[in-house]
Amino acid sequence: MLKGIPSILPPELLKILMEMGHGDELVIGDGNFPAASHAQRLVRCDGHDVPTLLNAILKLFPLDRFVESPVALMAVVDGAGEPDPPIWEIYNNILKNHEPVNNGVKLEERFAFYERAKKAYAIVATGETALYANIILKKGVIEE
């Protein structure tokens, strides 16, 4: 254990977060996401939900301020007229808490999201049961 590091983050994920550079992307997938077949690097966080992991990751992970939308969500398939999935509001609150200014979110069509995930630096597989809970984070830089 280390001081200041959320205990939910496994050592393998901490290593990956440290290895990632500016512009690299991290996918956090829900329990239905095809993580193993899409990942270049896979971290299993079964039994954990996405909001708890997202909150812990964003304590350490800067979002890219040089792009309009450093966060992407998988758009609802044929979701015209449907309300947004409730988990998206939870994500928006977490993002605003950690990145009050640079927290733009883009919706990606399902298959475009999968293609983007295949190119991501790593995918975190979770046990999240909410639908449309997949999220991509683009890493930024630390400015001191």
Secondary structure as GFF3:
##gff-version 3
##sequence-region A 1 144
A	DSSP	alpha_helix	11	19	.	.	.	ID=ss1
A	DSSP	beta_strand	25	29	.	.	.	ID=ss2
A	DSSP	alpha_helix	35	38	.	.	.	ID=ss3
A	DSSP	beta_strand	42	45	.	.	.	ID=ss4
A	DSSP	alpha_helix	50	58	.	.	.	ID=ss5
A	DSSP	beta_strand	71	74	.	.	.	ID=ss6
A	DSSP	alpha_helix	86	98	.	.	.	ID=ss7
A	DSSP	beta_strand	105	108	.	.	.	ID=ss8
A	DSSP	alpha_helix	110	119	.	.	.	ID=ss9
A	DSSP	beta_strand	122	126	.	.	.	ID=ss10
A	DSSP	beta_strand	135	138	.	.	.	ID=ss11
###
